[in-house]
Amino acid sequence: MIQPLVLIPARMASSRLPGKPLADIAGAPMIVQVMRRAQEADVGPVVVATDTPEIAEAVAKAGGTAVMTRADHPSGSDRIHEALQAIDPDARHDVIVNVQGDLPTINPAIIAAALTPLADQAVDIATLAAVITRAEERAEPSVVKAVGTELTPGRLRALYFTRATAPWGEGPLLHHIGLYAWRRDALRRFIALPPSPLERRENLEQLRALEAGMRIDIVVVDDVPLGVDTPHDLERARAVLAARP
């Protein structure tokens, strides 16, 4: 049996939406809404990893747990690794679920779904993708495409991730969802590696793992969670959560 821990990295720096972790959505800061969705997934303890005291205070006020990390981390993976060492030094948790801090409307069920490939000991990292249904997303560089070989219906072994339209030819394309379930050892190995050539070229951190020979499996889910990056996204998230029962 795996023992997951959910970590949510959050920092204030955002050029398009300054201070977005504390933006109010349906009566709570965005980071608190993300924390609540992760808690609703009910896969393990949920902790916010941040370098901002105001974020930690908002989480504590909402009854959650936050851990302070350095401000100079180059990525969310580095931030959650530091947080993991601080909050679980005895290594009780062997799986770390990294949920982005700007996904306030994420379906808790897909957080839980990300854990299923880790039943296979050969899998180092599990992640999510959804079939692209909007034609404009097929060629949009901001929509990362996952390319993999099908293992069973709804599950693939990742071969590549790209901002290009891939694979070529007729057939579905998959929109990668940046949520990861890491084996603890895989996370430790990953953050010790230097950025890889393809990672630098595509600006996609997960390619470092593939280039190092780590196995990533993909679970195909039905919906892509709304990432809040702009004021328009924020208004959409507010409308979605306002409509929740």
C-alpha atoms as an extended CHARMM CRD file, in Angstrom:
* protein
*
       245  EXT
         1         1  MET       CA              0.0000000000        0.0000000000        0.0000000000  PROA      1               0.0000000000
         2         2  ILE       CA              1.3070000000        3.4240000000       -0.9200000000  PROA      2               0.0000000000
         3         3  GLN       CA              1.2240000000        6.2970000000        1.5620000000  PROA      3               0.0000000000
         4         4  PRO       CA              0.6050000000        9.4860000000       -0.4260000000  PROA      4               0.0000000000
         5         5  LEU       CA              1.2080000000       13.0650000000        0.6460000000  PROA      5               0.0000000000
         6         6  VAL       CA             -0.3000000000       15.9190000000       -1.3890000000  PROA      6               0.0000000000
         7         7  LEU       CA              1.8970000000       18.9910000000       -1.7490000000  PROA      7               0.0000000000
         8         8  ILE       CA              0.7220000000       22.2370000000       -3.3440000000  PROA      8               0.0000000000
         9         9  PRO       CA              3.4840000000       24.7000000000       -4.3050000000  PROA      9               0.0000000000
        10        10  ALA       CA              2.3750000000       28.3370000000       -4.2070000000  PROA      10              0.0000000000
        11        11  ARG       CA              4.1900000000       31.6360000000       -4.6400000000  PROA      11              0.0000000000
        12        12  MET       CA              3.0850000000       35.1950000000       -5.2250000000  PROA      12              0.0000000000
        13        13  ALA       CA              5.1600000000       35.9540000000       -8.3390000000  PROA      13              0.0000000000
        14        14  SER       CA              2.9210000000       36.1560000000      -11.4160000000  PROA      14              0.0000000000
        15        15  SER       CA              3.3770000000       38.6630000000      -14.1910000000  PROA      15              0.0000000000
        16        16  ARG       CA             -0.1270000000       38.2730000000      -15.6220000000  PROA      16              0.0000000000
        17        17  LEU       CA             -2.0670000000       38.0660000000      -12.3560000000  PROA      17              0.0000000000
        18        18  PRO       CA             -0.0950000000       39.4710000000       -9.4090000000  PROA      18              0.0000000000
        19        19  GLY       CA             -0.9240000000       37.9570000000       -6.0300000000  PROA      19              0.0000000000
        20        20  LYS       CA             -3.1370000000       35.2860000000       -7.5560000000  PROA      20              0.0000000000
        21        21  PRO       CA             -2.8350000000       32.6880000000       -4.7370000000  PROA      21              0.0000000000
        22        22  LEU       CA             -4.7290000000       35.1100000000       -2.4790000000  PROA      22              0.0000000000
        23        23  ALA       CA             -7.3080000000       36.1840000000       -5.0630000000  PROA      23              0.0000000000
        24        24  ASP       CA            -10.8070000000       35.7040000000       -3.6730000000  PROA      24              0.0000000000
        25        25  ILE       CA            -12.8390000000       32.9260000000       -5.2920000000  PROA      25              0.0000000000
        26        26  ALA       CA            -16.2580000000       32.1550000000       -3.8320000000  PROA      26              0.0000000000
        27        27  GLY       CA            -15.3170000000       33.6330000000       -0.4660000000  PROA      27              0.0000000000
        28        28  ALA       CA            -11.8750000000       32.0580000000       -0.0210000000  PROA      28              0.0000000000
        29        29  PRO       CA             -8.3630000000       32.6730000000       -1.3710000000  PROA      29              0.0000000000
        30        30  MET       CA             -7.5420000000       30.6460000000       -4.4570000000  PROA      30              0.0000000000
        31        31  ILE       CA             -4.8820000000       28.6300000000       -2.6420000000  PROA      31              0.0000000000
        32        32  VAL       CA             -7.4820000000       27.6270000000       -0.0490000000  PROA      32              0.0000000000
        33        33  GLN       CA             -9.8590000000       26.4920000000       -2.7930000000  PROA      33              0.0000000000
        34        34  VAL       CA             -7.0850000000       24.3420000000       -4.3050000000  PROA      34              0.0000000000
        35        35  MET       CA             -6.3420000000       22.9340000000       -0.8550000000  PROA      35              0.0000000000
        36        36  ARG       CA            -10.0180000000       22.0510000000       -0.3890000000  PROA      36              0.0000000000
        37        37  ARG       CA            -10.2000000000       20.2140000000       -3.7280000000  PROA      37              0.0000000000
        38        38  ALA       CA             -7.1000000000       18.2310000000       -2.7320000000  PROA      38              0.0000000000
        39        39  GLN       CA             -8.6350000000       17.4200000000        0.6500000000  PROA      39              0.0000000000
        40        40  GLU       CA            -11.8230000000       16.2770000000       -1.0940000000  PROA      40              0.0000000000
        41        41  ALA       CA             -9.7240000000       13.7960000000       -3.1070000000  PROA      41              0.0000000000
        42        42  ASP       CA             -9.0500000000       12.0580000000        0.2440000000  PROA      42              0.0000000000
        43        43  VAL       CA             -5.7870000000       10.4160000000       -0.8070000000  PROA      43              0.0000000000
        44        44  GLY       CA             -3.5890000000       11.6430000000        2.0470000000  PROA      44              0.0000000000
        45        45  PRO       CA             -2.5550000000       14.6950000000        4.0660000000  PROA      45              0.0000000000
        46        46  VAL       CA             -2.4920000000       17.9950000000        2.1740000000  PROA      46              0.0000000000
        47        47  VAL       CA              0.2410000000       20.5920000000        2.6960000000  PROA      47              0.0000000000
        48        48  VAL       CA              0.8780000000       23.9150000000        0.9480000000  PROA      48              0.0000000000
        49        49  ALA       CA              4.5510000000       24.6930000000        0.2290000000  PROA      49              0.0000000000
        50        50  THR       CA              5.2020000000       28.4180000000       -0.0610000000  PROA      50              0.0000000000
        51        51  ASP       CA              7.8230000000       31.1260000000        0.3040000000  PROA      51              0.0000000000
        52        52  THR       CA              5.2410000000       33.7800000000        1.2180000000  PROA      52              0.0000000000
        53        53  PRO       CA              4.0900000000       34.3410000000        4.8180000000  PROA      53              0.0000000000
        54        54  GLU       CA              0.7360000000       35.7420000000        3.6570000000  PROA      54              0.0000000000
        55        55  ILE       CA             -0.0430000000       32.5020000000        1.8290000000  PROA      55              0.0000000000
        56        56  ALA       CA              0.9100000000       30.4200000000        4.8610000000  PROA      56              0.0000000000
        57        57  GLU       CA             -1.3060000000       32.6300000000        7.0450000000  PROA      57              0.0000000000
        58        58  ALA       CA             -4.2870000000       32.2380000000        4.6950000000  PROA      58              0.0000000000
        59        59  VAL       CA             -3.8900000000       28.4680000000        4.6960000000  PROA      59              0.0000000000
        60        60  ALA       CA             -3.5980000000       28.3120000000        8.5030000000  PROA      60              0.0000000000
        61        61  LYS       CA             -6.6410000000       30.5690000000        8.9040000000  PROA      61              0.0000000000
        62        62  ALA       CA             -8.6210000000       28.0980000000        6.7770000000  PROA      62              0.0000000000
        63        63  GLY       CA             -7.5130000000       25.2130000000        9.0090000000  PROA      63              0.0000000000
        64        64  GLY       CA             -4.8710000000       23.8770000000        6.6370000000  PROA      64              0.0000000000
        65        65  THR       CA             -1.1580000000       23.1540000000        6.9260000000  PROA      65              0.0000000000
        66        66  ALA       CA              1.5710000000       25.1540000000        5.2180000000  PROA      66              0.0000000000
        67        67  VAL       CA              5.3500000000       24.8470000000        5.2590000000  PROA      67              0.0000000000
        68        68  MET       CA              7.7340000000       27.6720000000        4.4330000000  PROA      68              0.0000000000
        69        69  THR       CA             10.3820000000       27.0910000000        1.7530000000  PROA      69              0.0000000000
        70        70  ARG       CA             13.1810000000       29.1000000000        0.1780000000  PROA      70              0.0000000000
        71        71  ALA       CA             12.2980000000       31.7960000000       -2.3360000000  PROA      71              0.0000000000
        72        72  ASP       CA             14.9420000000       30.8780000000       -4.9190000000  PROA      72              0.0000000000
        73        73  HSD       CA             13.6580000000       27.5180000000       -6.1660000000  PROA      73              0.0000000000
        74        74  PRO       CA             13.7670000000       27.2140000000       -9.9690000000  PROA      74              0.0000000000
        75        75  SER       CA             10.6750000000       25.0000000000      -10.0980000000  PROA      75              0.0000000000
        76        76  GLY       CA              7.7280000000       23.6750000000       -8.1580000000  PROA      76              0.0000000000
        77        77  SER       CA              9.4120000000       20.2570000000       -8.0130000000  PROA      77              0.0000000000
        78        78  ASP       CA             12.3480000000       21.7230000000       -6.1080000000  PROA      78              0.0000000000
        79        79  ARG       CA              9.9620000000       23.5270000000       -3.7720000000  PROA      79              0.0000000000
        80        80  ILE       CA              7.9700000000       20.4180000000       -2.9240000000  PROA      80              0.0000000000
        81        81  HSD       CA             11.1570000000       18.4390000000       -2.3330000000  PROA      81              0.0000000000
        82        82  GLU       CA             12.3130000000       20.9600000000        0.2640000000  PROA      82              0.0000000000
        83        83  ALA       CA              8.8520000000       20.9440000000        1.8430000000  PROA      83              0.0000000000
        84        84  LEU       CA              8.8540000000       17.1460000000        1.9060000000  PROA      84              0.0000000000
        85        85  GLN       CA             12.1510000000       17.0550000000        3.8020000000  PROA      85              0.0000000000
        86        86  ALA       CA             10.7730000000       19.5030000000        6.3470000000  PROA      86              0.0000000000
        87        87  ILE       CA              7.3670000000       17.9590000000        6.9350000000  PROA      87              0.0000000000
        88        88  ASP       CA              8.2190000000       14.2610000000        6.5770000000  PROA      88              0.0000000000
        89        89  PRO       CA             11.8670000000       13.7710000000        7.5520000000  PROA      89              0.0000000000
        90        90  ASP       CA             11.1990000000       10.1640000000        8.5830000000  PROA      90              0.0000000000
        91        91  ALA       CA              9.9790000000        9.2540000000        5.0730000000  PROA      91              0.0000000000
        92        92  ARG       CA              6.5970000000        7.9200000000        6.1540000000  PROA      92              0.0000000000
        93        93  HSD       CA              5.1460000000        8.9730000000        2.7910000000  PROA      93              0.0000000000
        94        94  ASP       CA              6.4660000000        7.1590000000       -0.2610000000  PROA      94              0.0000000000
        95        95  VAL       CA              4.3500000000        8.9370000000       -2.8940000000  PROA      95              0.0000000000
        96        96  ILE       CA              4.1480000000       12.6960000000       -3.3810000000  PROA      96              0.0000000000
        97        97  VAL       CA              1.2710000000       14.2150000000       -5.3480000000  PROA      97              0.0000000000
        98        98  ASN       CA              2.1560000000       17.6380000000       -6.7490000000  PROA      98              0.0000000000
        99        99  VAL       CA             -1.0070000000       19.6780000000       -7.3580000000  PROA      99              0.0000000000
       100       100  GLN       CA             -0.4820000000       23.0960000000       -8.9220000000  PROA      100             0.0000000000
       101       101  GLY       CA             -1.6350000000       25.9890000000       -6.7680000000  PROA      101             0.0000000000
       102       102  ASP       CA             -3.6290000000       27.6630000000       -9.5470000000  PROA      102             0.0000000000
       103       103  LEU       CA             -6.2270000000       24.9230000000      -10.1520000000  PROA      103             0.0000000000
       104       104  PRO       CA             -9.1270000000       25.9410000000       -7.8770000000  PROA      104             0.0000000000
       105       105  THR       CA            -11.7660000000       24.0780000000       -9.9100000000  PROA      105             0.0000000000
       106       106  ILE       CA             -9.8800000000       20.7910000000      -10.2590000000  PROA      106             0.0000000000
       107       107  ASN       CA            -12.0500000000       17.7110000000       -9.9500000000  PROA      107             0.0000000000
       108       108  PRO       CA            -10.8850000000       15.8130000000       -6.8340000000  PROA      108             0.0000000000
       109       109  ALA       CA            -11.5050000000       12.5260000000       -8.6320000000  PROA      109             0.0000000000
       110       110  ILE       CA             -8.7070000000       13.1640000000      -11.1150000000  PROA      110             0.0000000000
       111       111  ILE       CA             -6.2510000000       13.7940000000       -8.2730000000  PROA      111             0.0000000000
       112       112  ALA       CA             -7.0390000000       10.3180000000       -6.9970000000  PROA      112             0.0000000000
       113       113  ALA       CA             -6.8700000000        8.8880000000      -10.5350000000  PROA      113             0.0000000000
       114       114  ALA       CA             -3.2420000000        9.9880000000      -10.8680000000  PROA      114             0.0000000000
       115       115  LEU       CA             -2.2250000000        7.4420000000       -8.2440000000  PROA      115             0.0000000000
       116       116  THR       CA             -3.4390000000        4.3560000000      -10.0840000000  PROA      116             0.0000000000
       117       117  PRO       CA             -0.3370000000        3.7150000000      -12.2770000000  PROA      117             0.0000000000
       118       118  LEU       CA              1.8550000000        3.5560000000       -9.1780000000  PROA      118             0.0000000000
       119       119  ALA       CA              0.4180000000        0.1400000000       -8.3990000000  PROA      119             0.0000000000
       120       120  ASP       CA              2.9960000000       -0.9460000000      -10.9910000000  PROA      120             0.0000000000
       121       121  GLN       CA              6.4240000000       -0.8390000000       -9.3460000000  PROA      121             0.0000000000
       122       122  ALA       CA              8.0670000000       -0.0670000000      -12.7020000000  PROA      122             0.0000000000
       123       123  VAL       CA              6.3730000000        3.3460000000      -12.8610000000  PROA      123             0.0000000000
       124       124  ASP       CA              8.3840000000        6.2490000000      -11.4380000000  PROA      124             0.0000000000
       125       125  ILE       CA              5.9320000000        9.0900000000      -12.0650000000  PROA      125             0.0000000000
       126       126  ALA       CA              2.2460000000        9.2520000000      -12.9690000000  PROA      126             0.0000000000
       127       127  THR       CA              0.4550000000       12.1520000000      -14.5930000000  PROA      127             0.0000000000
       128       128  LEU       CA             -2.7750000000       13.0400000000      -16.4080000000  PROA      128             0.0000000000
       129       129  ALA       CA             -4.0170000000       14.0290000000      -19.8440000000  PROA      129             0.0000000000
       130       130  ALA       CA             -7.3420000000       14.6770000000      -21.5770000000  PROA      130             0.0000000000
       131       131  VAL       CA             -8.3700000000       14.3480000000      -25.2180000000  PROA      131             0.0000000000
       132       132  ILE       CA             -8.2770000000       17.7060000000      -27.0110000000  PROA      132             0.0000000000
       133       133  THR       CA            -11.7480000000       18.6480000000      -28.2200000000  PROA      133             0.0000000000
       134       134  ARG       CA            -11.2240000000       22.2880000000      -29.2640000000  PROA      134             0.0000000000
       135       135  ALA       CA             -9.6040000000       22.5790000000      -32.7110000000  PROA      135             0.0000000000
       136       136  GLU       CA             -7.6040000000       25.6820000000      -31.7730000000  PROA      136             0.0000000000
       137       137  GLU       CA             -5.7890000000       23.8080000000      -29.0240000000  PROA      137             0.0000000000
       138       138  ARG       CA             -4.2130000000       21.3440000000      -31.4640000000  PROA      138             0.0000000000
       139       139  ALA       CA             -1.6340000000       23.8940000000      -32.6140000000  PROA      139             0.0000000000
       140       140  GLU       CA             -1.4940000000       26.0950000000      -29.4970000000  PROA      140             0.0000000000
       141       141  PRO       CA              2.0070000000       26.0250000000      -27.9390000000  PROA      141             0.0000000000
       142       142  SER       CA              0.6270000000       26.7460000000      -24.4690000000  PROA      142             0.0000000000
       143       143  VAL       CA             -1.2970000000       23.4600000000      -24.6680000000  PROA      143             0.0000000000
       144       144  VAL       CA              1.2800000000       20.7440000000      -24.0010000000  PROA      144             0.0000000000
       145       145  LYS       CA              0.6410000000       17.5160000000      -25.8860000000  PROA      145             0.0000000000
       146       146  ALA       CA              1.3350000000       14.1320000000      -24.3320000000  PROA      146             0.0000000000
       147       147  VAL       CA              2.4640000000       11.3560000000      -26.6770000000  PROA      147             0.0000000000
       148       148  GLY       CA              2.3870000000        7.7940000000      -25.4270000000  PROA      148             0.0000000000
       149       149  THR       CA              1.7980000000        4.1620000000      -26.2290000000  PROA      149             0.0000000000
       150       150  GLU       CA             -1.4220000000        2.6410000000      -24.8970000000  PROA      150             0.0000000000
       151       151  LEU       CA             -0.9890000000        0.0140000000      -22.2130000000  PROA      151             0.0000000000
       152       152  THR       CA             -4.6550000000       -0.4380000000      -21.3300000000  PROA      152             0.0000000000
       153       153  PRO       CA             -7.7200000000        1.6520000000      -22.2090000000  PROA      153             0.0000000000
       154       154  GLY       CA             -7.2240000000        5.0470000000      -20.5850000000  PROA      154             0.0000000000
       155       155  ARG       CA             -3.6000000000        4.4950000000      -19.6260000000  PROA      155             0.0000000000
       156       156  LEU       CA             -0.4350000000        5.1300000000      -21.6030000000  PROA      156             0.0000000000
       157       157  ARG       CA              3.3020000000        4.9770000000      -21.1300000000  PROA      157             0.0000000000
       158       158  ALA       CA              4.7020000000        8.4140000000      -21.9550000000  PROA      158             0.0000000000
       159       159  LEU       CA              7.0670000000        8.6450000000      -24.9060000000  PROA      159             0.0000000000
       160       160  TYR       CA              7.2840000000       12.4280000000      -25.2140000000  PROA      160             0.0000000000
       161       161  PHE       CA              5.7060000000       15.7630000000      -24.2640000000  PROA      161             0.0000000000
       162       162  THR       CA              5.7490000000       18.7070000000      -26.6670000000  PROA      162             0.0000000000
       163       163  ARG       CA              4.3150000000       22.1280000000      -27.4170000000  PROA      163             0.0000000000
       164       164  ALA       CA              4.0660000000       21.1460000000      -31.0780000000  PROA      164             0.0000000000
       165       165  THR       CA              1.1220000000       19.3800000000      -32.6820000000  PROA      165             0.0000000000
       166       166  ALA       CA              1.9450000000       15.7200000000      -32.1280000000  PROA      166             0.0000000000
       167       167  PRO       CA              1.6620000000       12.9760000000      -33.0660000000  PROA      167             0.0000000000
       168       168  TRP       CA              1.1940000000       13.6870000000      -36.7690000000  PROA      168             0.0000000000
       169       169  GLY       CA             -1.6980000000       12.2280000000      -38.7610000000  PROA      169             0.0000000000
       170       170  GLU       CA             -5.2750000000       11.3460000000      -37.9880000000  PROA      170             0.0000000000
       171       171  GLY       CA             -6.3270000000       10.5400000000      -34.4630000000  PROA      171             0.0000000000
       172       172  PRO       CA             -6.8140000000       12.1360000000      -31.0650000000  PROA      172             0.0000000000
       173       173  LEU       CA             -4.3370000000       14.4820000000      -29.4350000000  PROA      173             0.0000000000
       174       174  LEU       CA             -3.8480000000       14.5760000000      -25.6750000000  PROA      174             0.0000000000
       175       175  HSD       CA             -3.6600000000       17.7560000000      -23.5930000000  PROA      175             0.0000000000
       176       176  HSD       CA             -1.1900000000       17.1350000000      -20.7820000000  PROA      176             0.0000000000
       177       177  ILE       CA             -2.3650000000       18.1570000000      -17.3060000000  PROA      177             0.0000000000
       178       178  GLY       CA              0.5300000000       19.2290000000      -15.0980000000  PROA      178             0.0000000000
       179       179  LEU       CA             -0.3060000000       17.1690000000      -12.0330000000  PROA      179             0.0000000000
       180       180  TYR       CA              2.2540000000       14.5670000000      -10.9770000000  PROA      180             0.0000000000
       181       181  ALA       CA              2.3160000000       11.6510000000       -8.5530000000  PROA      181             0.0000000000
       182       182  TRP       CA              5.9740000000       10.9390000000       -7.7560000000  PROA      182             0.0000000000
       183       183  ARG       CA              7.5790000000        8.0330000000       -6.0280000000  PROA      183             0.0000000000
       184       184  ARG       CA              9.6680000000        9.6480000000       -3.3310000000  PROA      184             0.0000000000
       185       185  ASP       CA             12.8890000000        8.1580000000       -4.7160000000  PROA      185             0.0000000000
       186       186  ALA       CA             12.0320000000        9.3880000000       -8.2070000000  PROA      186             0.0000000000
       187       187  LEU       CA             11.5230000000       12.9430000000       -6.9560000000  PROA      187             0.0000000000
       188       188  ARG       CA             14.8380000000       12.8550000000       -5.1230000000  PROA      188             0.0000000000
       189       189  ARG       CA             16.6040000000       11.5820000000       -8.2320000000  PROA      189             0.0000000000
       190       190  PHE       CA             14.8910000000       14.1190000000      -10.4770000000  PROA      190             0.0000000000
       191       191  ILE       CA             15.8020000000       17.2530000000       -8.5460000000  PROA      191             0.0000000000
       192       192  ALA       CA             19.4510000000       16.1150000000       -8.4250000000  PROA      192             0.0000000000
       193       193  LEU       CA             19.6120000000       16.0450000000      -12.2390000000  PROA      193             0.0000000000
       194       194  PRO       CA             20.6040000000       19.1010000000      -14.2890000000  PROA      194             0.0000000000
       195       195  PRO       CA             18.0630000000       20.4640000000      -16.8020000000  PROA      195             0.0000000000
       196       196  SER       CA             18.1960000000       18.2990000000      -19.9270000000  PROA      196             0.0000000000
       197       197  PRO       CA             18.6020000000       19.4590000000      -23.5420000000  PROA      197             0.0000000000
       198       198  LEU       CA             15.0210000000       18.7200000000      -24.5630000000  PROA      198             0.0000000000
       199       199  GLU       CA             13.7060000000       20.2210000000      -21.3300000000  PROA      199             0.0000000000
       200       200  ARG       CA             15.4980000000       23.4620000000      -22.1830000000  PROA      200             0.0000000000
       201       201  ARG       CA             14.3420000000       23.3990000000      -25.7910000000  PROA      201             0.0000000000
       202       202  GLU       CA             10.6490000000       22.7460000000      -25.0680000000  PROA      202             0.0000000000
       203       203  ASN       CA             10.6370000000       24.4400000000      -21.6570000000  PROA      203             0.0000000000
       204       204  LEU       CA              9.0020000000       21.3250000000      -20.2170000000  PROA      204             0.0000000000
       205       205  GLU       CA             10.4230000000       19.9980000000      -16.9670000000  PROA      205             0.0000000000
       206       206  GLN       CA              9.0170000000       16.4840000000      -17.3800000000  PROA      206             0.0000000000
       207       207  LEU       CA             11.3360000000       15.8560000000      -20.3370000000  PROA      207             0.0000000000
       208       208  ARG       CA             14.2560000000       15.7830000000      -17.8810000000  PROA      208             0.0000000000
       209       209  ALA       CA             12.7530000000       12.6560000000      -16.3730000000  PROA      209             0.0000000000
       210       210  LEU       CA             12.2070000000       10.9730000000      -19.7430000000  PROA      210             0.0000000000
       211       211  GLU       CA             15.7120000000       11.8070000000      -20.9280000000  PROA      211             0.0000000000
       212       212  ALA       CA             17.0810000000       10.2570000000      -17.7360000000  PROA      212             0.0000000000
       213       213  GLY       CA             15.2420000000        7.0110000000      -18.4680000000  PROA      213             0.0000000000
       214       214  MET       CA             12.5210000000        7.4530000000      -15.8540000000  PROA      214             0.0000000000
       215       215  ARG       CA              9.1290000000        5.9520000000      -16.6250000000  PROA      215             0.0000000000
       216       216  ILE       CA              6.0850000000        8.2190000000      -16.7040000000  PROA      216             0.0000000000
       217       217  ASP       CA              2.6060000000        6.7310000000      -17.1390000000  PROA      217             0.0000000000
       218       218  ILE       CA             -0.4080000000        8.8010000000      -18.1460000000  PROA      218             0.0000000000
       219       219  VAL       CA             -4.0150000000        8.4070000000      -17.0370000000  PROA      219             0.0000000000
       220       220  VAL       CA             -6.5370000000        9.8240000000      -19.5100000000  PROA      220             0.0000000000
       221       221  VAL       CA             -9.3180000000       11.7420000000      -17.7450000000  PROA      221             0.0000000000
       222       222  ASP       CA            -12.4440000000       13.4580000000      -19.0130000000  PROA      222             0.0000000000
       223       223  ASP       CA            -11.7440000000       17.0930000000      -18.2140000000  PROA      223             0.0000000000
       224       224  VAL       CA             -8.9110000000       19.6050000000      -18.1210000000  PROA      224             0.0000000000
       225       225  PRO       CA             -8.9320000000       21.7020000000      -14.9260000000  PROA      225             0.0000000000
       226       226  LEU       CA             -9.0140000000       25.4580000000      -15.3800000000  PROA      226             0.0000000000
       227       227  GLY       CA             -5.6200000000       26.9910000000      -14.6880000000  PROA      227             0.0000000000
       228       228  VAL       CA             -5.9000000000       30.5650000000      -13.4310000000  PROA      228             0.0000000000
       229       229  ASP       CA             -3.2840000000       32.7200000000      -15.1660000000  PROA      229             0.0000000000
       230       230  THR       CA             -5.2080000000       35.8410000000      -16.2200000000  PROA      230             0.0000000000
       231       231  PRO       CA             -8.0280000000       38.0570000000      -14.8920000000  PROA      231             0.0000000000
       232       232  HSD       CA            -10.3660000000       36.3430000000      -17.3750000000  PROA      232             0.0000000000
       233       233  ASP       CA             -9.4340000000       32.9170000000      -15.9780000000  PROA      233             0.0000000000
       234       234  LEU       CA            -10.1010000000       34.2280000000      -12.4870000000  PROA      234             0.0000000000
       235       235  GLU       CA            -13.6020000000       35.3320000000      -13.4250000000  PROA      235             0.0000000000
       236       236  ARG       CA            -14.2870000000       31.9450000000      -15.0110000000  PROA      236             0.0000000000
       237       237  ALA       CA            -13.1350000000       30.1620000000      -11.8440000000  PROA      237             0.0000000000
       238       238  ARG       CA            -15.3430000000       32.4090000000       -9.7250000000  PROA      238             0.0000000000
       239       239  ALA       CA            -18.3380000000       31.5480000000      -11.8870000000  PROA      239             0.0000000000
       240       240  VAL       CA            -17.6250000000       27.8090000000      -11.7000000000  PROA      240             0.0000000000
       241       241  LEU       CA            -17.2740000000       27.7120000000       -7.9190000000  PROA      241             0.0000000000
       242       242  ALA       CA            -20.1890000000       30.0710000000       -7.3730000000  PROA      242             0.0000000000
       243       243  ALA       CA            -22.3630000000       27.5180000000       -9.1510000000  PROA      243             0.0000000000
       244       244  ARG       CA            -21.2650000000       24.6510000000       -6.9090000000  PROA      244             0.0000000000
       245       245  PRO       CA            -24.0150000000       23.3320000000       -4.6210000000  PROA      245             0.0000000000
